[in-house]
Amino acid sequence: MTTKQRAYLKSLAMTMDPIFQIGKNSMTPELTQAVKEALDARELIKLSVLKNCADDPRELAAMMAERTHAQVVQVIGKKIVLYKEGKDKNKKIQLP
């Protein structure tokens, strides 16, 4: 992913609300599956790491990206933005 593409995705994510929260149970298989399905449907999603989660948000982002075959767009504080390019019929975001 180029810097220009990453910047474009960041601008899209800025207006989004987090659709998942990672809490004290950290990453469960159910959460991973739900994130995978959301990425297939939306391509770009935002997650929030709650205060009661002891894990580092950057490590969580890397693990989640690896498990869902997505890319980490950014991690700011306790917010994580992930992107996974959609298949032909589900492709909504056109990268520059």
N, C-alpha and C positions, 0 to 999 in steps of 0.2 A: 504494500500500500504506500502510495507516495504521500508526501507532506501535504500537497494540495488536496488530495482525496480525504486525508485525515481531517484537515481543517474544515472541509465541506461537511463531513459527517458530524463533527463537533458542533457546527452551526445548526444542523438539523436537531441534534440531541438537546441543545440548549433549552428549547421550548417544551421538551417532553417531561412527563412525570415518571418517576420510577414505577415499574409494574410488578417488581418482586422485591421482597425484603429478606435479607439474610440475617437470621437471629442467632440465639445462643446455640442452636443445634448445628450451626455452620452449614456446610453443604451436604445435603442428603441426596440420595439417588432420585427421590421424587422431585426435589427442586431442580436438579440437573435436567431431568426429563422435561419438566415444565418450561424451563428456559430454552431447551432445544426446540420444543414445539412453538414457542413464541418467536424465536429467531426465524424458523421456517415460515411463519405467517407474516412477520413484520420486517424482518431483515435487521433493523436497528432497535435495540432495547436499552433501557436504563435500569440498573439495580441499585438498591440502597442497602448499606451495611448498617445494622442497628448498633447502638452503643453497647448492648449486652453481648455482642459477638467479640470474642477475644482474638480472632485471627486478623492478620494484616490485610487490608483491602486490596493491595497490589498482588499479594500471593493468591488471594481468592479469585481475583480477575484472571490471573494467569492459569489457575487450575480450571476455572469455568470455561475459559476460551479453549483450553486443550481438550476438555471433555466434550464440548459441543462443536468442535471444529470451527470456531469463530475467531475473530480478531478483536483484540482490545483496542478500542479507539482512544479512551482516556480513563484515568482514575483521578478524581479530584476529591480529596478528603475521604468521605465514606460513600461516594457515588461512583458507580462503574458503568461505562458505556461499552456495549459489545455490538459488533457488526458481523453478519454472515450473509454473503451474497446469495440471493434467492435463485431458485431454478427458473428456467425460461418463463413459465406462466406466472410465477409468483414474484418476478422481478419488478420492484416498484421504484427503487432508488437508482438513478443513473449517475454514476461517478464521473467527475470531470476528467 
